[in-house]
């Protein structure tokens, strides 16, 4: 998978209908390559490509990725981190999840302090960042306008997410960044037949749910509206990843 995300995408020869038939993938790298060709949500396709064409003034000299963004990290990970969607001028620009934006700065610094990343910085696909025992992805794979995918877009993209999480066969700890990520993981677990508590526990920071030998940990999303206001502090985020690593060791 490092080759897949190292210089954006490794091209594999896949059947023409592979993008619409999200089954039968033999590896998470193969899934990721097919994902980068997805055009199933017209509004998201238009937006991600418009952002990539018009660019932000600070990045006018850079070529934007402007496509669906694959997950990133260790394919053998026991920890899966699920966020909302790529940022318009972050992952939609760089081609790697949580890379090149403020949310990613917080996320990878916390992973570094928890011993899950080899460095605290994530600025580009060739910056040398490597993750150990953790995989980072999002519920929706394309940058949505105003960071708000529609219900239909969420449901369409859930096929990709469910297949991705299934291919992460060692994943037993799920870190959910924000309520959107939390509900996406909950729907995935329900679809795979995991016995879940009813009613579903209400989303809250540091929520810790143990189900069928799995752990679901929830955190406020490291978005600027949470980090700038102090709703989420670095210490709070650190506690989530320390707990996730301890849970993965004990699993």
C-alpha positions in Angstrom: 0.0 0.0 0.0 2.9 2.3 0.5 3.5 2.2 -3.3 -0.2 3.0 -3.8 -0.1 6.2 -1.8 3.6 7.0 -2.2 3.2 8.8 -5.5 -0.6 9.0 -5.5 -1.7 5.7 -7.2 -0.2 2.5 -8.6 -2.2 1.6 -11.7 -3.5 -2.0 -11.7 -5.4 -3.6 -14.6 -8.9 -4.2 -13.3 -12.1 -5.2 -15.0 -14.0 -2.2 -16.4 -16.9 -2.8 -14.0 -14.7 -3.1 -10.9 -15.5 0.4 -9.7 -19.2 -0.5 -9.6 -18.7 -4.0 -8.2 -16.9 -3.5 -4.9 -16.5 -7.2 -4.2 -13.8 -9.7 -5.0 -10.8 -7.5 -4.2 -7.9 -9.6 -3.0 -6.1 -6.8 -1.2 -6.7 -3.4 0.3 -4.2 -2.0 -2.3 -6.3 -3.3 -5.2 -9.4 -1.9 -3.6 -7.7 1.5 -3.2 -6.7 1.6 -6.9 -10.2 0.9 -8.0 -11.5 3.5 -5.6 -9.5 6.3 -7.2 -11.5 5.8 -10.4 -14.9 6.1 -8.7 -17.3 8.7 -10.2 -20.6 7.4 -8.7 -21.6 10.7 -7.0 -21.9 13.5 -9.6 -22.0 16.3 -7.0 -18.9 15.1 -5.3 -17.1 14.6 -8.6 -17.9 18.1 -9.7 -16.8 19.6 -6.4 -13.5 17.8 -6.0 -12.5 18.6 -9.6 -13.6 22.2 -9.3 -11.5 22.6 -6.2 -8.5 20.9 -7.9 -8.9 23.2 -10.9 -9.4 26.5 -9.1 -7.0 25.8 -6.1 -6.4 27.9 -3.1 -4.0 30.9 -3.5 -1.4 29.3 -1.2 -1.2 26.2 -3.4 -1.4 27.6 -6.9 2.0 26.1 -7.8 0.8 22.6 -6.8 -1.0 19.9 -8.7 -4.1 18.8 -6.8 -5.1 15.2 -6.6 -8.8 15.9 -7.1 -10.0 12.3 -6.9 -11.3 9.9 -4.3 -8.7 9.4 -1.5 -7.7 5.9 -0.4 -6.9 4.9 3.2 -3.4 5.1 4.4 -1.2 3.2 6.9 -0.5 -0.4 7.9 -2.6 -3.0 6.0 -2.1 -5.4 8.9 -3.2 -2.8 11.5 -5.3 -3.7 14.5 -6.4 0.0 14.8 -8.7 1.6 12.2 -9.3 5.3 12.4 -12.4 6.6 10.6 -13.0 10.2 9.9 -15.6 12.1 7.8 -14.1 12.9 4.4 -11.0 14.3 2.7 -10.5 18.0 3.2 -10.9 20.1 0.0 -7.4 21.6 0.3 -5.9 18.8 2.4 -6.3 15.3 1.2 -8.1 16.4 -2.0 -4.9 18.3 -2.7 -2.2 15.9 -1.5 -3.9 12.5 -2.3 -3.3 11.1 1.3 -5.7 11.1 4.1 -5.4 13.9 6.7 -2.3 15.2 4.9 -1.7 18.9 4.3 -4.3 20.4 6.7 -4.7 21.4 10.3 -6.8 18.4 11.3 -4.0 16.1 10.0 -1.4 18.1 12.0 -3.3 17.3 15.2 -4.0 13.7 14.3 -0.5 12.6 13.3 1.1 14.4 16.2 -1.1 12.4 18.5 -0.2 9.2 16.7 3.4 10.0 16.9 3.3 10.6 20.6 1.4 7.3 21.0 4.1 5.4 19.1 2.0 4.7 16.0 3.8 7.0 13.6 7.4 7.5 12.8 7.1 11.3 12.6 4.7 14.0 13.7 4.4 15.8 10.4 2.2 15.0 7.4 2.6 17.5 4.5 2.8 15.4 1.3 2.7 11.9 0.0 6.5 11.7 -0.2 7.3 13.1 3.3 8.4 9.8 4.7 5.5 9.3 7.1 4.9 5.7 8.1 2.3 4.3 10.4 2.6 1.2 12.5 -0.5 -0.9 13.5 -2.9 1.8 12.4 -4.9 2.5 9.3 -6.5 5.9 8.6 -9.5 6.3 6.4 -12.8 8.2 6.0 -16.5 7.3 5.7 -16.8 9.3 2.5 -13.9 9.2 0.0 -14.3 12.4 -1.9 -14.2 16.0 -0.5 -17.8 17.2 -0.1 -19.0 20.8 -0.4 -19.0 22.5 3.1 -17.8 19.1 4.5 -21.4 17.9 4.3 -22.1 14.8 2.2 -25.7 14.0 1.5 -27.3 10.9 2.9 -27.2 9.3 -0.5 -23.5 10.1 -1.0 -22.8 8.6 2.5 -24.7 5.4 1.7 -23.1 5.0 -1.8 -19.6 5.4 -0.3 -20.4 3.0 2.6 -19.9 0.2 0.1 -16.2 1.2 -0.3 -15.8 1.7 3.5 -17.3 -1.6 4.4 -15.1 -3.5 1.9 -12.1 -1.6 3.1 -12.7 -2.4 6.8 -13.4 -6.0 6.0 -10.1 -6.3 4.2 -8.4 -4.9 7.3 -8.8 -8.4 8.7 -6.8 -7.7 11.9 -8.7 -4.6 12.9 -10.2 -4.9 16.3 -10.1 -1.3 17.6 -12.0 1.4 15.8 -11.3 5.1 16.5 -14.1 7.2 15.3 -13.3 10.9 14.7 -16.6 12.8 15.1 -20.2 11.6 15.1 -20.2 11.0 11.4 -17.3 8.5 11.7 -18.9 7.0 14.7 -22.2 6.3 13.0 -20.3 5.0 9.9 -18.4 2.4 12.0 -21.6 1.5 13.8 -23.4 0.8 10.5 -20.4 -1.3 9.4 -20.4 -3.4 12.5 -24.2 -3.9 12.2 -23.8 -5.0 8.6 -21.2 -7.6 9.5 -23.4 -9.2 12.2 -21.8 -7.9 15.3 -24.1 -7.9 18.3 -24.4 -4.3 19.2 -26.0 -2.8 22.3 -29.5 -1.2 22.0 -30.1 1.6 22.2 -26.9 2.7 20.5 -24.7 4.6 23.0 -24.8 8.4 22.3 -21.7 9.8 20.7 -19.4 11.5 23.2 -15.7 12.2 23.4 -13.9 9.3 25.0 -16.8 6.9 24.6 -15.5 3.4 24.8 -17.8 0.5 23.7 -16.7 -3.1 24.0 -18.6 -5.5 21.6 -17.9 -9.0 20.5 -14.2 -8.7 21.3 -14.0 -5.4 19.5 -13.5 -1.9 20.9 -15.1 1.3 19.6 -13.5 4.5 20.8 -15.0 7.9 19.9 -13.3 11.3 19.8 -14.3 14.8 18.8 -13.0 15.4 15.3 -9.7 17.3 15.2 -11.4 20.0 13.0 -10.5 23.6 13.5 -13.9 24.4 15.0 -13.0 22.0 17.8 -9.3 22.6 18.2 -9.5 26.4 17.9 -12.3 26.6 20.5 -10.7 24.2 23.0 -13.5 21.7 22.7 -10.7 19.2 21.8 -7.3 19.6 23.3 -4.1 17.7 22.4 -4.2 16.0 25.7 -7.7 14.8 25.0 -6.7 13.4 21.6 -3.6 11.8 23.1 -5.7 9.9 25.6 -7.7 8.4 22.8 -4.7 7.1 21.0 -3.0 5.8 24.1 -6.2 3.9 24.9 -6.4 2.6 21.3 -2.8 1.3 21.5 -3.4 -0.3 24.8 -6.5 -1.9 23.5 -4.8 -3.2 20.4 -2.0 -4.8 22.5 -4.5 -6.5 24.7 -6.7 -7.8 21.8 
